[in-house]
Amino acid sequence: MITLVVAAARNGMIGKDGAIPWRLPDDLKRFKALTLGHTVVMGRKTWDSLPDKNRPLPERRNVVVTRDAAWAAPGAQRATLEKALAEEGEIFVIGGAEIYRAALSRARRIELTEVHKDFHGDAAFTFDRSQWQETVREDHVTDDRLAYSFVTLERK
């Protein structure tokens, strides 16, 4: 099964200058809980943005989609998107925008963190929500009053 794991602002922004434009520690905990022990598929720019530069996300199979046939990094496997999405088991697509767009039609589920505020950015995630059914929603607010929701969407 292919699942997209996305954190998006109300206006669809998911990133700015290679970083997430908000800080939500509970979202990072949720991300880890969802993906631990599974394959994570990401674009090269997402790989470059990981907190431990050029180190894989631990206890996960890290697959990086890039057009650069010479790209290599310790702990990561380079693959085409087609090959990455054909892997065995549950596959979590973790970004960025171009990879989300390319994988969306194959996804069965979206684990979405909705950030209830507009942010400026240079990477966005948009999709036709009418094709998806919301099955779970958990609403939260940070100490500094940033509202967000953890939402599970299943393809209709």
C-alpha positions in Angstrom: 0.0 0.0 0.0 1.2 3.5 -0.9 0.6 6.3 1.7 1.5 9.9 1.3 2.7 11.6 4.6 2.1 15.3 4.2 2.1 18.4 6.4 0.5 21.3 4.6 -0.6 24.8 5.5 -4.2 25.9 4.9 -3.0 27.4 1.5 -1.2 24.2 0.5 2.3 25.3 1.3 4.6 22.4 2.5 8.0 24.1 2.3 10.1 27.2 2.0 13.8 27.2 1.0 14.1 23.5 1.7 12.6 23.6 5.1 9.2 23.2 6.8 7.9 26.7 7.7 6.5 25.7 11.1 7.6 23.7 14.1 5.2 21.0 15.3 7.1 18.4 17.5 3.9 16.2 17.7 3.9 16.0 13.9 7.4 14.7 13.9 6.5 12.1 16.5 3.5 11.0 14.4 5.7 10.9 11.3 8.2 8.6 13.1 5.4 6.4 14.5 3.9 6.0 11.0 7.0 5.3 9.1 9.3 3.3 11.5 10.1 -0.1 10.0 8.8 0.8 6.6 10.1 2.1 3.2 10.2 5.8 2.9 10.3 7.3 -0.6 11.5 10.9 -1.1 13.0 13.2 -3.7 16.6 14.2 -3.6 15.7 17.7 -2.3 13.8 16.1 0.6 16.8 13.9 1.3 19.0 17.0 1.4 16.6 18.7 3.9 16.8 15.8 6.5 17.9 17.0 9.9 21.0 14.8 10.0 22.5 16.0 6.7 23.2 13.1 4.3 22.2 10.4 6.9 19.2 8.2 6.4 16.1 8.2 8.6 16.9 5.4 11.0 15.1 2.1 11.1 13.5 2.7 7.7 14.5 1.8 4.2 15.3 5.2 2.6 14.7 5.3 -1.2 15.6 8.5 -3.0 14.1 9.4 -6.4 16.4 11.5 -8.5 17.2 11.9 -12.2 20.9 12.0 -11.4 22.2 8.5 -12.3 25.4 9.2 -10.4 23.8 10.2 -7.1 24.6 8.1 -4.2 24.6 8.4 -0.4 25.3 6.0 2.4 22.2 4.4 3.8 20.0 5.4 0.8 19.0 3.6 -2.3 18.5 5.5 -5.6 15.5 4.5 -7.7 13.1 5.7 -10.2 9.6 6.5 -8.8 8.1 3.5 -10.6 10.6 1.2 -9.0 10.3 2.8 -5.6 6.5 2.5 -5.6 6.7 -1.2 -6.7 8.5 -2.2 -3.5 7.1 -4.8 -1.2 5.1 -3.9 1.9 3.8 -0.5 3.0 5.5 2.4 1.3 5.4 6.0 2.7 6.0 8.8 0.2 7.4 11.7 2.3 8.0 14.4 -0.3 8.6 16.8 -1.8 6.0 18.4 -3.9 7.1 16.9 -7.3 7.2 13.4 -5.8 3.8 13.8 -4.1 2.3 14.9 -7.5 3.8 11.9 -9.3 2.7 9.4 -6.6 -0.7 10.8 -5.8 -2.6 8.7 -8.4 -1.2 5.5 -6.9 -1.8 6.3 -3.3 -4.5 4.6 -1.3 -4.1 6.8 1.8 -2.9 10.2 2.8 -1.7 10.9 6.4 -2.2 14.7 6.4 -1.2 17.2 9.0 -3.4 20.2 8.3 -1.8 23.4 9.6 -4.7 25.8 10.0 -2.8 28.9 8.9 -1.5 30.3 5.6 2.3 30.3 5.2 4.6 31.7 2.5 6.6 29.0 0.7 7.9 27.7 -2.6 6.6 24.2 -2.5 2.9 23.2 -2.3 0.7 20.2 -2.1 -2.7 20.3 -3.7 -5.2 17.5 -4.5 -8.8 16.9 -5.3 -10.2 16.2 -1.8 -13.5 14.9 -3.4 -11.7 11.7 -4.3 -10.9 11.0 -0.7 -12.9 10.1 2.4 -11.8 11.4 5.8 -11.7 8.5 8.3 -9.8 10.0 11.2 -9.4 13.6 12.5 -7.6 14.7 15.7 -7.5 18.5 16.4 -4.7 20.1 18.3 -3.3 23.6 19.3 0.2 24.4 20.2 1.1 26.5 23.3 1.6 29.5 20.9 -1.9 28.9 19.5 -1.1 27.3 16.2 -4.0 25.0 15.3 -3.5 21.9 13.4 -5.2 18.5 12.8 -4.0 15.0 12.1 -6.2 13.7 9.3 -6.3 10.2 7.7 -7.8 10.2 4.2 -8.7 7.0 2.3 -9.2 6.9 -1.5 -13.0 6.5 -2.3 
